[in-house]
Amino acid sequence: MLLSVEDLSVHIGVINPLSDLSFGVDRGQILGLVGESGSGKSLTAMAVMGLLPLIGGRISAGRILFDGTDLAKLPEAALRGYRGRRIALVTQNPMTALDPVVRVGRQVDVMGRMHLGLSADEARRRTIELLTRLRIPEAQAVCEAYPHQLSGGMKQRIVIAIALAGEPDLIVADEPTTALDVTVQAQIIHLLGELVRDRGLGMLLITHDMGVVAQVCDQVAVLYAGRLAESRPAEALFEHPLHPYTSALIGCIPRDGMAPGSLHGIAGAVPSVARYPAGCRFHPRCPRAGEICARQTPELTELTGAGRLACHFPLEGTHG
Amino acid sequence: MITYLTRRLLLLIPVFVAVSVVIFLILHLIPGDPLDNLLRVGSSPEKRAEMSARYGLDRPLVVQYGIWLGNLLQGDLGTSIASRRPVASLIGQALPHSLLLGALALAFSTLAGVALGVAAAIWRDRWADRLIMGGVLLGSTLPSFWMGLLFILAFSVQLGWFPVSGARGWESLVLPVLTIGLGGTALVARVARVAMIDAAERDFVLLLHAKGMPPGRIRLNHVLRHAMIPVVTILSLRIGWILGGAVTVEYVFARPGLGTTLIKALSQHDYPVVQACLLMLAMAVMLGTLLGDVVQALMDPRVRREAA
């Protein structure tokens, strides 16, 4: 396992927005971490990047094993050796991810100079090479542009180029397509998929969009209100979702030949951290909830095939 | 960039005309007659009429304005009523003193203000921040002429470190520069602190951290650079204010300069001199703002685009 997160809990002050999260990412594999806003996805990204202190958070329990080293125990100075160099981040909003007063070429160059010890010229040559491989036309001219002169899709490619420029082993992509046009979304998603297969990278793809997950992910971890609901290989999960929440999420993907009005939402909203209900946190919105669900938190159990599930009344009864 | 500059310069023309009208009118509409100072008590009405004609004061206001503006554009600021000397030479003597004082005060408030503001932002909500911001609040509430008197009392009269007044050597500049500069320092420090904190929370800073860049470098190369944009705006607005503030401070320290000249001219109803002084101050404000905008356009490519 390239990245193995075990029983991770995050605290921000006294609140506990993320608990007992476990998942693993292998080389050449994409793990989709799915959930609605407020489920703790971005916190997971921050935790893996070691950037929780920036938002006043900390890892309160669990391990983040990366290539055998527990990142949760490393001091800040040591973590900096991983950031950008071995684990790279692709952020949510390409519109604001780049420094608006620095030419984009320099923002990519700095990775080669900082992490690989390249000279300014060498770094620029690599930047142009990288941009060309990411199918950015006229890479040389783009290097001289400021971020506001580029389109959203182009900016996201630059952000991806920055991520790749340090030659990382793992990419954490936090909603990489959410801020983009639908047509560009598909391009970026396929680009990311290609990079992972071609370069043997591991990727943690964080998204709220089940459609995106269906397109590229090998493994899926479904997060609800700061807890893992279900975590299984993508194909099996889409074919036979076990957790009612997963099933509801899949029901939100529009498909060909759907009758108008048959696309479902999920009633209600993810509760805020301060109002997590007792028992299974999904039970107030769950169609299958029974009396036990409000009382007792379902335990995360290993499934016989592969994966984990936390539900008292899973679908299709294949539980255990 | 060049079209941007040309446009900004052209925009100054209507502003200049408006300012000149206001300056001209204010002085002709306020009560008090400059002739009272020139004529001996009990002079005959004929003598008064003759003087009035000599200075063109008997003509309609519009004509007077036209003549004044026409002369102004040819570099002729008129003749001082009190000293009978050309106003241009009076201003020419006074202006360098004020510009030197103003430039030093501006430089001092920029350097000290940015340093304090950045320090306060780095140690945000800790004792260093509270100490700096407390001092800054105090500094910004004390009127500068009063602070000037206090400085003279402490450093000149008691300690004897600096001369009480005058304009001989750098020693005589220290206290006036401090007096004018401290108010600006306080303002710049406050703006710089907020701008630093604000810039540090921008999205792109998160990506810089994620790139593995050391925090010190992020702060210096990226956050500080963004924080300087609002600071430059404040400073450019401050340029005119500093020359204006120099008016009272020059007077307190009995330094030659635009302020001393202005106050003297006001008390003598020497309106050509007053007009010229006010015009200089107004020009300083206009050019200061222009300079600020240009620096801003150099710092931020987005400003260049919006203006082009």
Boltz contact constraints between the chains, C-beta under 6 A:
constraints:
  - contact:
      token1: [A, 49]
      token2: [B, 210]
      max_distance: 6.0
  - contact:
      token1: [A, 51]
      token2: [B, 209]
      max_distance: 6.0
  - contact:
      token1: [A, 80]
      token2: [B, 212]
      max_distance: 6.0
  - contact:
      token1: [A, 83]
      token2: [B, 210]
      max_distance: 6.0
  - contact:
      token1: [A, 83]
      token2: [B, 212]
      max_distance: 6.0
  - contact:
      token1: [A, 84]
      token2: [B, 211]
      max_distance: 6.0
  - contact:
      token1: [A, 84]
      token2: [B, 212]
      max_distance: 6.0
  - contact:
      token1: [A, 85]
      token2: [B, 212]
      max_distance: 6.0
  - contact:
      token1: [A, 89]
      token2: [B, 210]
      max_distance: 6.0
  - contact:
      token1: [A, 91]
      token2: [B, 207]
      max_distance: 6.0
  - contact:
      token1: [A, 96]
      token2: [B, 203]
      max_distance: 6.0
  - contact:
      token1: [A, 97]
      token2: [B, 203]
      max_distance: 6.0
  - contact:
      token1: [A, 97]
      token2: [B, 204]
      max_distance: 6.0
  - contact:
      token1: [A, 97]
      token2: [B, 207]
      max_distance: 6.0
  - contact:
      token1: [A, 98]
      token2: [B, 204]
      max_distance: 6.0
  - contact:
      token1: [A, 99]
      token2: [B, 204]
      max_distance: 6.0
  - contact:
      token1: [A, 99]
      token2: [B, 222]
      max_distance: 6.0
  - contact:
      token1: [A, 101]
      token2: [B, 300]
      max_distance: 6.0
  - contact:
      token1: [A, 146]
      token2: [B, 301]
      max_distance: 6.0
  - contact:
      token1: [A, 148]
      token2: [B, 302]
      max_distance: 6.0
